[in-house]
Structure formats: structure tokens, C-alpha cells
Amino acid sequence: MIDKAKIEQAVTSIIEAIGEDPKREGLAGTPRRIAEMYTEVFDGAHRDPKEELQVGFEEEHHEMVIFKDIPFYSMCEHHFLPFYGVVHIGYIPSGRVVGASKMGRVVEILAKRPQLQERLTTLIADTIIEALQPQGVAVVVQAEHLCMTMRGIKKPGSNIVTSATRGLFRRSPATRSEFLSLVQSK
């Protein structure tokens, strides 16, 4: 689905547009390397994250399950610069639970697209709600954006925090507070 040849042509044009020689020794393989990198970085663009949540287990567990500090790397769709950080996910099963690696895979698939942090947060929550039908889900994403740290306002160390709540986490302040206190604890 990803057209590597087209990416190589575009990168060659960018190299020329900034006044460099794309045939120079250090740049000669850059268009190919960037095409390969984009194939990896945007691997989630054509994958359905709900497929990762198809394999689960019927358990009579109706208490909160939390996945903390799931690392992710994504590309800001406005500048095509990375943003990265951690995702915290909490859900209250309606009897069906998934393996521990599944939430990490959902995050990875959704992060490997041209993305906005706000959309990433929403998509994670909506994917879990649709696939698992839990009583509720909460997602918190904390990230540093290179478009804010290396250009523009140049504020390294700045983080953006976004959240999405569904079901019981939205309706119950106590449930939401429990999730946030457990996510913040070390």
C-alpha cells in the first residue's frame, strides 16, 4: 500500500529544494532510507486495531484493569515530525478480558499513522469500546512533540496530556478518580 518509489522521488525533490545534491555521498541513499523508514513508521495506516482484540478470555472479572506506561512513537500530521510518550489505559470488563500485549498492539497500530494526539487518544478509547464492549474505558496520553521542541516555540520538555473517557469512567467521578490516582502512582 505504501509507494516507496514515490516517497524516494519526493525526498529527492526535497533534497534538491533545500539546495543540496541528492547524489552527494552522504545523501545518495537517503531517499531509499526514508522510504523504508516511512514504511515502518506508517505501518498502522492500513491495519485494523480491533483485530488485535478479537482473541480474549471469558472471565467473571468486573473490576478495573489498567495498562500503564505503554510507550509509543507517532508522527504529527501537521509537520511530519515525531511525537512520543506513554499511554495509560483502564477498562472495566463486562466479563471478557484480553491478553496483556493486546493493548500495546492497539496503541502501536493507531500511533503508526499520520496522527494528532487528540485523535490518537479518542481512537484508542473507541477501539476498545467497540471491540470489547466493556462497562467503561479511560485513556490518558502524555507526549512530547518535536514540532514544539525543535522548531516553532522551541520548548523542550513540554508535554501535552490528553484524555478520553467512555461509559462508567465518564459517568462516575469516583471511577475516573480511582483510575487517575492509580495511573499517577509509581
C-alpha positions as CSV (number, residue, x, y, z in Angstrom):
1,M,0.0,0.0,0.0
2,I,2.9,2.4,0.6
3,D,4.5,3.5,-2.6
4,K,8.3,3.6,-1.8
5,A,9.3,4.8,-5.3
6,K,7.0,7.8,-4.9
7,I,8.5,8.6,-1.5
8,E,12.0,8.3,-2.9
9,Q,11.1,10.8,-5.7
10,A,9.6,13.2,-3.2
11,V,12.6,13.1,-0.9
12,T,15.0,13.6,-3.8
13,S,12.9,16.7,-4.7
14,I,13.1,18.0,-1.1
15,I,16.9,17.5,-1.0
16,E,17.2,19.5,-4.3
17,A,14.7,22.1,-3.0
18,I,16.9,22.8,0.1
19,G,19.9,23.4,-2.2
20,E,21.7,20.0,-1.7
21,D,22.9,17.5,-4.1
22,P,21.0,14.2,-3.8
23,K,23.9,12.4,-5.4
24,R,26.4,13.6,-2.8
25,E,27.9,10.6,-0.9
26,G,26.1,11.3,2.4
27,L,22.8,11.9,0.8
28,A,22.9,9.3,-2.0
29,G,21.0,6.6,-0.1
30,T,18.8,9.0,1.9
31,P,15.6,8.8,-0.3
32,R,15.7,5.0,-0.1
33,R,16.3,5.0,3.7
34,I,13.5,7.5,4.3
35,A,11.1,5.4,2.1
36,E,12.0,2.3,4.2
37,M,11.6,4.3,7.4
38,Y,8.1,5.6,6.3
39,T,7.1,2.1,5.5
40,E,7.8,1.1,9.1
41,V,6.7,4.4,10.8
42,F,3.3,4.4,9.0
43,D,2.7,0.6,9.2
44,G,-0.6,1.1,11.1
45,A,-2.2,3.2,8.3
46,H,-3.7,0.1,6.7
47,R,-4.3,-2.1,9.7
48,D,-7.5,-2.5,11.9
49,P,-6.6,-2.3,15.6
50,K,-9.8,-4.1,16.6
51,E,-8.4,-7.3,15.1
52,E,-5.9,-7.3,18.0
53,L,-8.7,-7.5,20.5
54,Q,-10.6,-10.4,18.9
55,V,-8.7,-13.0,21.0
56,G,-9.9,-12.7,24.6
57,F,-10.9,-14.7,27.6
58,E,-14.3,-15.0,29.2
59,E,-13.7,-14.2,32.9
60,E,-16.1,-13.0,35.5
61,H,-13.8,-10.1,36.2
62,H,-15.7,-6.8,36.6
63,E,-13.1,-4.7,38.2
64,M,-10.7,-2.2,36.7
65,V,-7.8,-3.4,34.6
66,I,-5.1,-0.8,34.0
67,F,-2.2,-0.9,31.5
68,K,0.3,1.8,32.5
69,D,3.2,3.4,30.7
70,I,2.7,1.9,27.2
71,P,5.4,3.7,25.2
72,F,4.6,4.9,21.7
73,Y,6.1,6.9,18.8
74,S,3.9,8.7,16.2
75,M,4.2,11.3,13.5
76,C,2.4,14.6,13.8
77,E,0.4,15.0,10.6
78,H,0.9,18.8,10.6
79,H,4.7,18.7,10.3
80,F,5.7,15.1,9.9
81,L,7.8,15.3,13.0
82,P,7.7,12.7,15.7
83,F,5.8,12.9,18.9
84,Y,6.3,10.3,21.6
85,G,5.4,9.4,25.1
86,V,3.2,7.0,27.1
87,V,-0.4,5.8,27.1
88,H,-2.3,4.6,30.1
89,I,-5.5,2.6,29.6
90,G,-8.0,1.5,32.1
91,Y,-11.1,-0.6,31.3
92,I,-13.8,-2.4,33.3
93,P,-14.6,-5.6,31.6
94,S,-18.1,-6.9,31.0
95,G,-16.7,-10.4,31.6
96,R,-14.3,-10.5,28.7
97,V,-10.6,-9.7,29.1
98,V,-7.7,-9.6,26.7
99,G,-4.1,-10.6,27.0
100,A,-1.6,-8.0,28.3
101,S,0.1,-7.5,24.9
102,K,-3.1,-6.7,23.1
103,M,-3.5,-3.1,24.4
104,G,0.1,-2.3,23.4
105,R,-0.6,-3.6,19.9
106,V,-3.7,-1.4,19.6
107,V,-1.6,1.6,20.7
108,E,1.1,0.8,18.2
109,I,-1.2,0.3,15.2
110,L,-3.0,3.6,15.9
111,A,0.2,5.5,16.6
112,K,1.8,4.3,13.3
113,R,-0.3,6.7,11.2
114,P,-0.1,10.4,10.4
115,Q,-1.7,11.4,13.7
116,L,-2.8,14.1,16.1
117,Q,-2.5,13.3,19.8
118,E,-6.2,14.2,20.4
119,R,-7.3,11.8,17.7
120,L,-5.0,9.0,18.9
121,T,-6.5,9.3,22.4
122,T,-10.0,9.1,21.0
123,L,-9.3,6.3,18.6
124,I,-7.7,4.1,21.4
125,A,-10.8,4.6,23.6
126,D,-13.3,4.0,20.8
127,T,-11.4,0.9,19.5
128,I,-11.6,-0.7,23.0
129,I,-15.3,0.2,23.4
130,E,-16.2,-1.2,20.0
131,A,-14.1,-4.4,20.3
132,L,-14.6,-5.4,23.9
133,Q,-17.9,-3.8,24.9
134,P,-16.6,-3.1,28.4
135,Q,-18.5,-1.2,31.1
136,G,-16.1,1.7,30.5
137,V,-12.7,2.8,29.3
138,A,-10.3,5.6,30.1
139,V,-7.2,6.6,28.2
140,V,-4.6,9.2,29.1
141,V,-1.8,10.0,26.6
142,Q,1.2,12.1,27.6
143,A,3.6,13.1,24.9
144,E,6.4,15.4,23.8
145,H,6.1,16.8,20.3
146,L,9.3,17.6,18.3
147,C,7.3,20.2,16.4
148,M,7.2,22.1,19.7
149,T,10.7,21.3,20.9
150,M,12.9,21.6,17.9
151,R,11.1,24.3,15.9
152,G,8.3,26.8,16.5
153,I,8.2,27.8,20.1
154,K,11.2,25.6,21.0
155,K,10.1,24.4,24.4
156,P,11.9,21.1,25.1
157,G,10.4,19.1,27.9
158,S,6.9,20.4,27.3
159,N,4.3,17.7,27.4
160,I,0.8,17.5,26.1
161,V,-1.7,15.4,28.1
162,T,-5.0,14.3,26.6
163,S,-7.7,12.0,27.9
164,A,-10.8,10.2,26.7
165,T,-13.4,8.5,28.9
166,R,-16.3,6.3,27.9
167,G,-19.0,4.5,29.8
168,L,-18.6,4.2,33.6
169,F,-15.4,6.3,33.6
170,R,-17.4,9.2,32.1
171,R,-20.5,8.7,34.3
172,S,-18.8,8.1,37.6
173,P,-16.4,10.7,39.1
174,A,-15.2,8.1,41.7
175,T,-14.3,5.6,39.0
176,R,-12.5,8.2,37.0
177,S,-10.6,9.4,40.1
178,E,-9.6,5.9,41.0
179,F,-8.1,5.4,37.5
180,L,-6.3,8.7,37.6
181,S,-4.8,8.0,41.1
182,L,-3.6,4.5,40.1
183,V,-2.1,5.9,36.9
184,Q,-0.2,8.6,38.8
185,S,1.1,6.2,41.4
186,K,4.6,4.8,40.9
